[in-house]
Amino acid sequence: MKAIQITVDEELLKELDATEEVAREGRSAVFRRAAVEYLRQRREAAIDAQYEKAFRALPPQPGEFDGWKDAQVWPEDWYDDEKWRDY
C-alpha cells in the first residue's frame, strides 16, 4: 500500500471519527472502502450508460415481446415456497 495525504473538512472528520468502524479499523480502512465503493458505482454507471445507449439505438419493435406475456405471470402460490418466505 502507498500512504497518501488528503484534506478533509474538520466537521466531517469529527463525525467520521465518532463511528465504530473508524474506532475499530482506523480511518484508512474506511477511506479505502469508500474509494472501492466509489469506483464500483462509477463502473456500474458506465455499464448502465452503455445499456441505455444500446437500447436507445435499437428500441423494441411493436409486438416483439408479445409471446412472453404469459411467461411473466407468477403462479398464485409462489410465495408459499420456503425459499421465498423471507422476501
PyMOL CGO cylinders between C-alpha atoms (Angstrom):
from pymol import cmd
from pymol.cgo import CYLINDER

trace = [
    CYLINDER, 0.00, 0.00, 0.00, 1.01, 3.58, -0.51, 0.3, 1, 1, 1, 1, 1, 1,
    CYLINDER, 1.01, 3.58, -0.51, 0.45, 6.36, 2.02, 0.3, 1, 1, 1, 1, 1, 1,
    CYLINDER, 0.45, 6.36, 2.02, -1.29, 9.47, 0.68, 0.3, 1, 1, 1, 1, 1, 1,
    CYLINDER, -1.29, 9.47, 0.68, -2.28, 12.80, 2.13, 0.3, 1, 1, 1, 1, 1, 1,
    CYLINDER, -2.28, 12.80, 2.13, -5.84, 14.09, 1.82, 0.3, 1, 1, 1, 1, 1, 1,
    CYLINDER, -5.84, 14.09, 1.82, -7.69, 17.14, 3.09, 0.3, 1, 1, 1, 1, 1, 1,
    CYLINDER, -7.69, 17.14, 3.09, -10.93, 16.57, 4.99, 0.3, 1, 1, 1, 1, 1, 1,
    CYLINDER, -10.93, 16.57, 4.99, -13.34, 19.10, 6.45, 0.3, 1, 1, 1, 1, 1, 1,
    CYLINDER, -13.34, 19.10, 6.45, -12.98, 19.19, 10.25, 0.3, 1, 1, 1, 1, 1, 1,
    CYLINDER, -12.98, 19.19, 10.25, -16.69, 18.54, 10.87, 0.3, 1, 1, 1, 1, 1, 1,
    CYLINDER, -16.69, 18.54, 10.87, -16.65, 15.55, 8.53, 0.3, 1, 1, 1, 1, 1, 1,
    CYLINDER, -16.65, 15.55, 8.53, -13.54, 14.19, 10.25, 0.3, 1, 1, 1, 1, 1, 1,
    CYLINDER, -13.54, 14.19, 10.25, -15.15, 14.63, 13.67, 0.3, 1, 1, 1, 1, 1, 1,
    CYLINDER, -15.15, 14.63, 13.67, -18.25, 12.77, 12.52, 0.3, 1, 1, 1, 1, 1, 1,
    CYLINDER, -18.25, 12.77, 12.52, -16.16, 10.05, 10.90, 0.3, 1, 1, 1, 1, 1, 1,
    CYLINDER, -16.16, 10.05, 10.90, -14.01, 9.58, 14.00, 0.3, 1, 1, 1, 1, 1, 1,
    CYLINDER, -14.01, 9.58, 14.00, -17.16, 9.08, 16.08, 0.3, 1, 1, 1, 1, 1, 1,
    CYLINDER, -17.16, 9.08, 16.08, -18.10, 5.91, 14.15, 0.3, 1, 1, 1, 1, 1, 1,
    CYLINDER, -18.10, 5.91, 14.15, -17.47, 2.38, 15.39, 0.3, 1, 1, 1, 1, 1, 1,
    CYLINDER, -17.47, 2.38, 15.39, -15.76, 1.39, 12.12, 0.3, 1, 1, 1, 1, 1, 1,
    CYLINDER, -15.76, 1.39, 12.12, -13.10, 4.08, 12.46, 0.3, 1, 1, 1, 1, 1, 1,
    CYLINDER, -13.10, 4.08, 12.46, -12.52, 3.20, 16.10, 0.3, 1, 1, 1, 1, 1, 1,
    CYLINDER, -12.52, 3.20, 16.10, -12.23, -0.50, 15.22, 0.3, 1, 1, 1, 1, 1, 1,
    CYLINDER, -12.23, -0.50, 15.22, -10.45, -0.42, 11.85, 0.3, 1, 1, 1, 1, 1, 1,
    CYLINDER, -10.45, -0.42, 11.85, -8.98, 3.07, 11.52, 0.3, 1, 1, 1, 1, 1, 1,
    CYLINDER, -8.98, 3.07, 11.52, -9.57, 5.94, 9.14, 0.3, 1, 1, 1, 1, 1, 1,
    CYLINDER, -9.57, 5.94, 9.14, -7.51, 4.45, 6.34, 0.3, 1, 1, 1, 1, 1, 1,
    CYLINDER, -7.51, 4.45, 6.34, -9.63, 1.30, 6.15, 0.3, 1, 1, 1, 1, 1, 1,
    CYLINDER, -9.63, 1.30, 6.15, -12.82, 3.36, 5.99, 0.3, 1, 1, 1, 1, 1, 1,
    CYLINDER, -12.82, 3.36, 5.99, -11.42, 5.63, 3.27, 0.3, 1, 1, 1, 1, 1, 1,
    CYLINDER, -11.42, 5.63, 3.27, -10.22, 2.58, 1.30, 0.3, 1, 1, 1, 1, 1, 1,
    CYLINDER, -10.22, 2.58, 1.30, -13.70, 1.05, 1.43, 0.3, 1, 1, 1, 1, 1, 1,
    CYLINDER, -13.70, 1.05, 1.43, -15.22, 4.37, 0.40, 0.3, 1, 1, 1, 1, 1, 1,
    CYLINDER, -15.22, 4.37, 0.40, -12.83, 4.57, -2.57, 0.3, 1, 1, 1, 1, 1, 1,
    CYLINDER, -12.83, 4.57, -2.57, -13.63, 0.99, -3.63, 0.3, 1, 1, 1, 1, 1, 1,
    CYLINDER, -13.63, 0.99, -3.63, -17.36, 1.74, -3.41, 0.3, 1, 1, 1, 1, 1, 1,
    CYLINDER, -17.36, 1.74, -3.41, -16.91, 4.95, -5.42, 0.3, 1, 1, 1, 1, 1, 1,
    CYLINDER, -16.91, 4.95, -5.42, -15.10, 3.06, -8.19, 0.3, 1, 1, 1, 1, 1, 1,
    CYLINDER, -15.10, 3.06, -8.19, -17.72, 0.28, -8.16, 0.3, 1, 1, 1, 1, 1, 1,
    CYLINDER, -17.72, 0.28, -8.16, -20.50, 2.85, -8.57, 0.3, 1, 1, 1, 1, 1, 1,
    CYLINDER, -20.50, 2.85, -8.57, -18.64, 4.51, -11.45, 0.3, 1, 1, 1, 1, 1, 1,
    CYLINDER, -18.64, 4.51, -11.45, -18.21, 1.16, -13.23, 0.3, 1, 1, 1, 1, 1, 1,
    CYLINDER, -18.21, 1.16, -13.23, -21.88, 0.35, -12.69, 0.3, 1, 1, 1, 1, 1, 1,
    CYLINDER, -21.88, 0.35, -12.69, -22.92, 3.77, -14.01, 0.3, 1, 1, 1, 1, 1, 1,
    CYLINDER, -22.92, 3.77, -14.01, -20.72, 3.27, -17.09, 0.3, 1, 1, 1, 1, 1, 1,
    CYLINDER, -20.72, 3.27, -17.09, -22.30, -0.13, -17.77, 0.3, 1, 1, 1, 1, 1, 1,
    CYLINDER, -22.30, -0.13, -17.77, -25.79, 1.33, -17.29, 0.3, 1, 1, 1, 1, 1, 1,
    CYLINDER, -25.79, 1.33, -17.29, -24.94, 4.11, -19.73, 0.3, 1, 1, 1, 1, 1, 1,
    CYLINDER, -24.94, 4.11, -19.73, -23.79, 1.55, -22.30, 0.3, 1, 1, 1, 1, 1, 1,
    CYLINDER, -23.79, 1.55, -22.30, -27.04, -0.40, -21.94, 0.3, 1, 1, 1, 1, 1, 1,
    CYLINDER, -27.04, -0.40, -21.94, -29.09, 2.78, -22.26, 0.3, 1, 1, 1, 1, 1, 1,
    CYLINDER, -29.09, 2.78, -22.26, -27.17, 3.83, -25.37, 0.3, 1, 1, 1, 1, 1, 1,
    CYLINDER, -27.17, 3.83, -25.37, -27.64, 0.39, -26.95, 0.3, 1, 1, 1, 1, 1, 1,
    CYLINDER, -27.64, 0.39, -26.95, -31.37, 0.26, -26.19, 0.3, 1, 1, 1, 1, 1, 1,
    CYLINDER, -31.37, 0.26, -26.19, -31.90, 3.79, -27.48, 0.3, 1, 1, 1, 1, 1, 1,
    CYLINDER, -31.90, 3.79, -27.48, -30.12, 2.87, -30.71, 0.3, 1, 1, 1, 1, 1, 1,
    CYLINDER, -30.12, 2.87, -30.71, -32.36, -0.16, -31.25, 0.3, 1, 1, 1, 1, 1, 1,
    CYLINDER, -32.36, -0.16, -31.25, -35.68, 0.26, -29.41, 0.3, 1, 1, 1, 1, 1, 1,
    CYLINDER, -35.68, 0.26, -29.41, -38.08, -2.69, -29.14, 0.3, 1, 1, 1, 1, 1, 1,
    CYLINDER, -38.08, -2.69, -29.14, -40.35, -3.17, -32.10, 0.3, 1, 1, 1, 1, 1, 1,
    CYLINDER, -40.35, -3.17, -32.10, -44.14, -3.36, -31.71, 0.3, 1, 1, 1, 1, 1, 1,
    CYLINDER, -44.14, -3.36, -31.71, -45.12, -6.92, -30.80, 0.3, 1, 1, 1, 1, 1, 1,
    CYLINDER, -45.12, -6.92, -30.80, -41.53, -8.00, -30.19, 0.3, 1, 1, 1, 1, 1, 1,
    CYLINDER, -41.53, -8.00, -30.19, -42.27, -9.33, -26.69, 0.3, 1, 1, 1, 1, 1, 1,
    CYLINDER, -42.27, -9.33, -26.69, -45.88, -10.40, -27.12, 0.3, 1, 1, 1, 1, 1, 1,
    CYLINDER, -45.88, -10.40, -27.12, -45.05, -14.11, -26.96, 0.3, 1, 1, 1, 1, 1, 1,
    CYLINDER, -45.05, -14.11, -26.96, -43.59, -13.71, -23.46, 0.3, 1, 1, 1, 1, 1, 1,
    CYLINDER, -43.59, -13.71, -23.46, -46.63, -12.18, -21.81, 0.3, 1, 1, 1, 1, 1, 1,
    CYLINDER, -46.63, -12.18, -21.81, -47.81, -15.40, -20.10, 0.3, 1, 1, 1, 1, 1, 1,
    CYLINDER, -47.81, -15.40, -20.10, -44.28, -16.34, -19.03, 0.3, 1, 1, 1, 1, 1, 1,
    CYLINDER, -44.28, -16.34, -19.03, -44.12, -13.21, -16.87, 0.3, 1, 1, 1, 1, 1, 1,
    CYLINDER, -44.12, -13.21, -16.87, -47.01, -14.23, -14.60, 0.3, 1, 1, 1, 1, 1, 1,
    CYLINDER, -47.01, -14.23, -14.60, -46.08, -15.68, -11.21, 0.3, 1, 1, 1, 1, 1, 1,
    CYLINDER, -46.08, -15.68, -11.21, -48.07, -18.70, -10.05, 0.3, 1, 1, 1, 1, 1, 1,
    CYLINDER, -48.07, -18.70, -10.05, -50.67, -17.91, -7.38, 0.3, 1, 1, 1, 1, 1, 1,
    CYLINDER, -50.67, -17.91, -7.38, -48.75, -19.86, -4.73, 0.3, 1, 1, 1, 1, 1, 1,
    CYLINDER, -48.75, -19.86, -4.73, -45.19, -18.66, -5.47, 0.3, 1, 1, 1, 1, 1, 1,
    CYLINDER, -45.19, -18.66, -5.47, -44.93, -17.00, -2.05, 0.3, 1, 1, 1, 1, 1, 1,
    CYLINDER, -44.93, -17.00, -2.05, -45.71, -20.28, -0.22, 0.3, 1, 1, 1, 1, 1, 1,
    CYLINDER, -45.71, -20.28, -0.22, -42.41, -21.82, -1.26, 0.3, 1, 1, 1, 1, 1, 1,
    CYLINDER, -42.41, -21.82, -1.26, -39.98, -21.95, 1.71, 0.3, 1, 1, 1, 1, 1, 1,
    CYLINDER, -39.98, -21.95, 1.71, -37.13, -20.28, -0.18, 0.3, 1, 1, 1, 1, 1, 1,
    CYLINDER, -37.13, -20.28, -0.18, -39.27, -17.19, -0.89, 0.3, 1, 1, 1, 1, 1, 1,
    CYLINDER, -39.27, -17.19, -0.89, -40.82, -16.83, 2.55, 0.3, 1, 1, 1, 1, 1, 1,
    CYLINDER, -40.82, -16.83, 2.55, -38.41, -14.05, 3.70, 0.3, 1, 1, 1, 1, 1, 1,
    CYLINDER, -38.41, -14.05, 3.70, -38.80, -11.90, 0.59, 0.3, 1, 1, 1, 1, 1, 1,
]
cmd.load_cgo(trace, "trace")
